[in-house]
Amino acid sequence: MNQSNKVCFIFWDFGDGDTSFLYNPVHTYYVPGTYTVSLSGVSQFNQCPAVYTSEVTVLELPHAEFEPSEAIGCVPMTVNFADLSRGADFYIWDFGDGNSGAGAAPTHVFNEVGSYNVSLVVGDANGCYNDTTLLNILVNPTPTSEFEFDQVQQCQLPAIINFSNQSEGAIGYSWTFGDGESTTFNEPTHTYVQAGNYPVELVAVNQFNSADTSTQELTIYPEPVASFQIDGVEGCAPMDVTFANRSTGSNSYRW
């Protein structure tokens, strides 16, 4: 049965319900399992039949599947990938941004704005490999919060402060002035009625609901109070008079 001119009949039974009369068939098994394959032949010389059987074992492919901690975010975007694969022993990740990784549950940081197709290929100890459908990760831009301020009246209370918004890539703003007051104006003016140190905070938010925060400390100085004490108000010339400065809130004086 090793040469076709000695066999007048060939019949294959692949064990999964399919058969063939070809001399050297190729058969595809779609379901894992162990199949008994039989080859039947009849000699063309003496019409004697012969049957040969053997087992074919089809291993189950590993199943590749994963889930990101988030699929949409803002740069820099850190994503933790949870492994949902079955029957996998080896992992090959492609994060779509030129970087790759290994291991069942990697963490990756996307540092550039863009849309990234992340794929996972898994393999098992038998050398079987399988991949998963691409999963899209969308990385949006992050706004930049920044501001400046100037004091309209330098030497008296209440102190009027103008705030200049220097933020970029934002569409909404939230200010807190450190004295319990706040506003959502773009460039507010705020009045402080008491001296002190005030942490001013600006939160800038973009259309993707991503936020950035900047903080500066604003110092409002107290109004100076001029006062002095004279040691002796009457005397004979030449008269030396000692003046004791009792002023507060100032570091320079003119007599």
Backbone torsions as a table, in degrees:
resi	resn	phi	psi	omega
1	MET	NA	7.8	179.8
2	ASN	-86.4	-11.9	179.4
3	GLN	-128.2	137.8	-173.4
4	SER	-66.3	-25.2	-178.6
5	ASN	-78.2	-0.9	176.9
6	LYS	-106.8	-4.6	-177.1
7	VAL	-123.9	130.9	-179.8
8	CYS	-102.2	-8.1	-178.5
9	PHE	-148.6	130.3	177.7
10	ILE	-127.7	135.2	176.9
11	PHE	-145.3	125.4	178.1
12	TRP	-107.0	137.4	170.9
13	ASP	-122.7	114.3	-172.5
14	PHE	-86.8	-0.5	174.0
15	GLY	84.4	-2.9	179.1
16	ASP	-117.9	15.7	179.8
17	GLY	99.9	-10.7	179.3
18	ASP	-100.1	149.5	-179.8
19	THR	-135.8	171.5	178.5
20	SER	-157.3	150.5	174.8
21	PHE	-109.3	6.1	179.3
22	LEU	-72.7	155.9	-178.7
23	TYR	-74.5	-45.3	177.4
24	ASN	-125.7	76.9	-175.3
25	PRO	-77.1	160.6	169.5
26	VAL	-118.3	126.4	-176.3
27	HIS	-126.4	141.1	-179.7
28	THR	-109.0	126.9	174.7
29	TYR	-100.5	127.2	-175.9
30	TYR	-101.3	-14.9	-176.8
31	VAL	-119.9	130.2	177.2
32	PRO	-60.3	149.5	178.4
33	GLY	154.7	-179.3	177.1
34	THR	-109.0	124.6	-174.4
35	TYR	-119.1	135.2	175.4
36	THR	-92.3	114.3	-178.2
37	VAL	-100.9	132.2	179.1
38	SER	-124.1	141.6	176.1
39	LEU	-120.1	119.8	179.1
40	SER	-110.1	138.7	179.1
41	GLY	-145.2	155.8	178.4
42	VAL	-127.5	128.6	-179.0
43	SER	-68.9	139.9	178.7
44	GLN	-80.3	-11.8	-179.6
45	PHE	-87.4	-47.3	-174.8
46	ASN	-123.4	5.6	179.2
47	GLN	60.1	23.6	178.0
48	CYS	-81.6	133.1	179.7
49	PRO	-85.4	157.2	174.5
50	ALA	-147.7	144.8	-179.4
51	VAL	-133.6	133.9	175.0
52	TYR	-128.1	135.7	-179.3
53	THR	-125.4	150.8	176.4
54	SER	-155.2	157.6	-178.7
55	GLU	-101.3	141.1	174.4
56	VAL	-119.3	125.5	179.2
57	THR	-105.6	121.7	179.1
58	VAL	-105.0	115.1	-177.6
59	LEU	-81.9	150.5	178.3
60	GLU	-77.9	134.5	176.6
61	LEU	-68.8	144.4	171.6
62	PRO	-66.4	148.7	-178.9
63	HIS	-102.3	121.9	-178.9
64	ALA	-97.1	126.8	178.0
65	GLU	-159.9	143.8	179.1
66	PHE	-151.0	167.1	-179.9
67	GLU	-140.3	127.8	178.7
68	PRO	-83.3	153.1	176.2
69	SER	-65.0	-29.4	173.0
70	GLU	-156.6	145.7	-178.8
71	ALA	-105.5	-15.7	178.7
72	ILE	-133.0	131.4	179.7
73	GLY	-165.2	-168.4	-177.3
74	CYS	-122.1	148.2	-177.0
75	VAL	-70.0	140.1	-8.9
76	PRO	-74.6	131.9	-172.9
77	MET	-109.7	117.3	178.2
78	THR	-97.1	124.0	-177.6
79	VAL	-121.2	127.4	172.7
80	ASN	-98.1	126.0	-178.7
81	PHE	-100.5	121.7	178.5
82	ALA	-93.4	131.1	-178.2
83	ASP	-83.3	122.2	175.2
84	LEU	-115.5	15.5	-177.4
85	SER	-71.6	161.9	177.4
86	ARG	-129.4	134.5	176.7
87	GLY	72.2	22.3	-176.5
88	ALA	-101.1	140.2	175.0
89	ASP	-117.5	-22.8	-178.5
90	PHE	-131.0	145.9	-175.9
91	TYR	-132.7	133.1	175.7
92	ILE	-128.5	114.8	-177.2
93	TRP	-104.0	141.9	169.5
94	ASP	-125.3	113.0	-174.4
95	PHE	-85.6	-1.2	173.5
96	GLY	81.5	-2.9	-179.6
97	ASP	-115.4	20.7	-178.4
98	GLY	92.6	-3.4	180.0
99	ASN	-110.5	152.1	178.9
100	SER	-133.2	171.8	-178.2
101	GLY	-159.1	172.5	178.4
102	ALA	-135.6	172.5	-179.4
103	GLY	97.0	160.0	-173.3
104	ALA	-72.4	-38.7	-172.8
105	ALA	-138.3	76.9	-177.8
106	PRO	-80.1	165.3	171.5
107	THR	-118.5	132.9	-178.2
108	HIS	-133.1	143.2	179.0
109	VAL	-109.4	122.4	175.1
110	PHE	-93.6	114.9	-173.2
111	ASN	-99.8	-0.8	-179.8
112	GLU	-127.9	147.0	176.2
113	VAL	-67.8	138.3	178.3
114	GLY	160.3	-177.3	177.2
115	SER	-114.5	126.2	-172.0
116	TYR	-124.5	130.3	175.5
117	ASN	-92.4	113.7	-179.0
118	VAL	-99.3	130.7	179.6
119	SER	-128.0	153.9	179.2
120	LEU	-131.9	126.6	172.4
121	VAL	-111.0	129.0	-179.8
122	VAL	-117.6	150.7	176.6
123	GLY	-136.2	161.2	177.6
124	ASP	-119.1	179.2	-176.2
125	ALA	-67.9	-15.2	179.2
126	ASN	-88.0	-0.9	-179.5
127	GLY	87.5	11.8	177.6
128	CYS	-88.6	136.1	-177.9
129	TYR	-126.0	150.8	177.2
130	ASN	-151.9	153.0	178.4
131	ASP	-124.9	173.3	-176.5
132	THR	-116.6	163.7	175.3
133	THR	-63.7	143.5	-179.8
134	LEU	-62.0	140.1	177.1
135	LEU	-116.1	128.8	-175.3
136	ASN	-88.6	130.7	174.5
137	ILE	-112.8	123.2	-177.9
138	LEU	-106.4	119.4	-178.3
139	VAL	-110.2	115.0	-177.6
140	ASN	-96.7	161.1	178.3
141	PRO	-71.3	157.7	176.9
142	THR	-110.5	136.8	177.9
143	PRO	-71.9	165.9	176.2
144	THR	-118.2	121.4	179.6
145	SER	-94.4	128.5	179.3
146	GLU	-159.8	144.9	178.4
147	PHE	-154.1	162.4	173.5
148	GLU	-129.2	164.5	178.3
149	PHE	-147.4	156.3	174.4
150	ASP	-143.6	149.4	-177.4
151	GLN	-98.3	124.3	-177.3
152	VAL	-68.0	-47.9	-179.9
153	GLN	-114.3	117.1	-170.9
154	GLN	-82.8	-26.2	-164.6
155	CYS	-120.8	18.9	179.0
156	GLN	-154.8	158.4	173.3
157	LEU	-104.3	147.4	0.3
158	PRO	-71.0	150.2	-179.2
159	ALA	-96.7	125.1	-179.8
160	ILE	-99.8	121.6	-175.9
161	ILE	-116.0	127.8	173.2
162	ASN	-97.1	129.8	179.7
163	PHE	-107.6	127.6	179.2
164	SER	-105.4	118.6	-176.8
165	ASN	-82.3	117.3	179.6
166	GLN	-108.2	15.4	-176.1
167	SER	-68.5	157.5	178.5
168	GLU	-131.1	144.0	174.8
169	GLY	72.2	23.3	-177.9
170	ALA	-120.3	156.1	177.7
171	ILE	-123.7	-8.0	179.6
172	GLY	-143.3	150.1	-174.5
173	TYR	-138.9	148.4	175.8
174	SER	-137.6	119.2	-178.6
175	TRP	-107.1	139.4	166.1
176	THR	-127.1	133.3	-169.7
177	PHE	-99.2	2.2	175.8
178	GLY	84.1	-5.0	178.5
179	ASP	-115.1	18.3	-179.9
180	GLY	94.2	-6.4	-179.3
181	GLU	-100.9	154.7	179.5
182	SER	-152.0	168.3	177.8
183	THR	-161.1	163.8	175.1
184	THR	-114.1	14.0	176.9
185	PHE	-65.5	156.7	178.4
186	ASN	-70.3	-53.8	-179.4
187	GLU	-131.9	88.2	-173.6
188	PRO	-83.2	164.1	167.6
189	THR	-118.3	131.7	-175.7
190	HIS	-129.6	145.3	-178.8
191	THR	-111.4	125.4	176.1
192	TYR	-103.0	129.6	-175.3
193	VAL	-100.9	-9.7	179.4
194	GLN	-131.6	149.4	175.5
195	ALA	-71.3	154.1	179.0
196	GLY	153.8	179.4	175.9
197	ASN	-101.6	126.0	-174.0
198	TYR	-125.3	118.5	174.8
199	PRO	-78.3	114.2	179.5
200	VAL	-97.7	130.7	-176.1
201	GLU	-124.1	136.3	175.2
202	LEU	-123.6	121.9	175.2
203	VAL	-105.5	120.2	178.6
204	ALA	-107.4	132.1	-176.0
205	VAL	-123.9	136.9	177.2
206	ASN	-100.2	-175.0	-176.1
207	GLN	-70.1	-13.0	178.3
208	PHE	-95.3	9.1	-179.4
209	ASN	65.1	27.6	173.9
210	SER	-96.2	140.9	-173.0
211	ALA	-126.0	152.1	172.2
212	ASP	-135.1	145.0	-175.2
213	THR	-125.3	135.8	173.3
214	SER	-127.1	148.3	-177.2
215	THR	-137.1	137.5	173.6
216	GLN	-135.8	148.6	177.7
217	GLU	-96.4	128.1	179.7
218	LEU	-108.2	127.3	179.5
219	THR	-106.3	121.3	174.7
220	ILE	-103.5	115.8	-176.9
221	TYR	-85.1	150.3	177.6
222	PRO	-71.8	156.8	175.3
223	GLU	-67.4	137.0	177.2
224	PRO	-71.4	147.3	177.2
225	VAL	-120.2	118.0	-179.8
226	ALA	-87.1	127.1	179.0
227	SER	-159.0	146.8	175.4
228	PHE	-150.6	164.7	-180.0
229	GLN	-125.6	136.7	-177.9
230	ILE	-104.1	131.1	176.5
231	ASP	-95.0	91.3	-178.8
232	GLY	94.4	119.6	-177.7
233	VAL	-109.0	-6.4	178.7
234	GLU	-138.0	147.0	177.1
235	GLY	176.9	-179.0	-178.3
236	CYS	-101.1	148.5	-180.0
237	ALA	-75.5	145.6	-10.4
238	PRO	-71.6	138.3	-172.9
239	MET	-118.4	121.3	173.6
240	ASP	-89.9	126.0	-179.8
241	VAL	-119.8	130.2	176.9
242	THR	-98.5	125.6	178.6
243	PHE	-107.4	121.9	178.1
244	ALA	-99.4	116.9	-178.2
245	ASN	-76.3	119.3	178.7
246	ARG	-113.9	19.5	-178.4
247	SER	-70.3	156.6	178.1
248	THR	-132.8	153.1	174.6
249	GLY	76.3	20.5	-179.9
250	SER	-142.4	151.4	176.2
251	ASN	-121.3	9.0	175.1
252	SER	-141.4	147.5	-173.8
253	TYR	-141.0	150.9	172.8
254	ARG	-133.4	122.6	179.7
255	TRP	-100.2	NA	NA
